[in-house]
Amino acid sequence: MKQHRILIALFIALMGFGTQSQAALVILDRIIAVVDEDVVMESQLNQRLNSVKAQLTENQRGQIPSDEELKAQLIERLIVESVQIQMADRAGVRISDEELNESMTAIAAQNKLTLQQFRQAVERDGIPYAEMRDQIRREVKINRVQQGIMRTRINISEQEIKDFLASELGEVITADEYRLAHILLSTPNDASQAQISNIMKNAQDLKNQVDNGADFQSLAIEKSTGQNALNGGDLGWRKVVQLPTMFADIAPEMNEGELRGPIQSGSGFHLIKLLEKRGAKAEGQVPQTQVKHVLIQPSEIRTHQEALDLAESLRQEVADGRDFDEIAKLFSDDPGSALSGGDLGWNRAGTFVPVFEQQMQDSDIGRLSQVFESQHGFHFLEVTGRRIEDFSERFKESQAENYLRNQKFDEELENWIRELREDAFVEIRET
């Protein structure tokens, strides 16, 4: 097949001669594949080849495939990428420099490098940093397209979720996880009762130190004989089934930051601290607050000071015994709550603007707040109830759905990519 090349002619005028040299033809690049309305250039292939070879050289123990074998795979990869990039462009997908920098930083962190160290490593492998940024931008754009398409192609039924939650695997996947820290004071196998009592006293002393503000992890490094002592006693994230029996029995009952012990076992005395917990029981228990308020806003006919004075006056009327609901219905400038006596219903943390949120959290049930200002105007409020709403089952259902969706993702993605490849116009030229 005739090779199509991108050519540039350079006409060089030679100093000191009256004639011109013949045009010199310099080959800069060439097309190796046409993909719908896009092309794959040889320079792209070579850049990708150099990057892959650098990775293989660093990671692979066996023989590296030949350039021809690698090129054949890479051309197919570039074709599929091109089809997806074109789809992203048609859909208006754009990756800002800020988003790109966040992705670059995350990649560097995964390799335990700073962004600057990552850049140095890339350039040390002979890959220009600008090219690496461009490739990562393409990958982020492609990922965004894939995620969007998969959301429409993958459907998880309620029955699938129920069946998964009822399975043994489902119970394991959705089980809560606990991050515990542990101090062990060991007892010798032949320890006397006096020795055991003394070790127990030492364990109790350590607990008292922690209760009085001492750092648990520092004490673990200094005093613990456990295997995780140098990590501050940190056992890492574990599900109940992964914990020692004595820990598994108490971890679900503990609150974050709580310290238990000394607990005696055959190996000695233990102090256990729950650093964090996550999962349905931990994250599905959502504190909610019921609150009502009156809002008075400055306006074209009401100055800032007049709005404040009116809010103060109305609050005093409620404090003197006038019905809060009546005041809200007659005077509140919040149309969404005024007709219901200022009632905002049950709300979780983070629903309102920060200053309102803080006043709500600081107020006792049934006690009228002082007048305070937000960007909306002047408020006073009254908390009418607090509760913990249990969303743990809903949280488990969400976990199950995400797991099942991820299971189907790769298979469905392969199907979609194959369909894209088959439907695309592709002309591969000689390499």
Secondary structure, 3 states (H helix, E strand, C coil): CCCCEEEEEECCCCCCCCCCCCCEEEEEEEEEEEECCEEEEHHHHHHHHHHHHHHHHHHCCCCCCCHHHHHHHHHHHHHHHHHHHHHHHHCCCCCCHHHHHHHHHHHHHHCCCCHHHHHHHHHHCCCCHHHHHHHHHHHHHHHHHHHHHHHHHCCCCHHHHHHHHHCHHHHHHCCCEEEEEEEEEECCCCCCHHHHHHHHHHHHHHHHHHHCCCCHHHHHHHHCCCCCHHHCCEEEEEEHHHCCHHHHHHHHHCCCCCEEEEEEECCEEEEEEEEEEECHHHHCEEEEEEEEEEEECCECCECHHHHHHHHHHHHHHHHCCCCHHHHHHHHCCCHHHHCCCCEEEEEECCCCCHHHHHHHHHCCECCECCCEEECCEEEEEEEEEEEEEECHHHHHHHHHHHHHHHHHHHHHHHHHHHHHHHHCCEEECCC
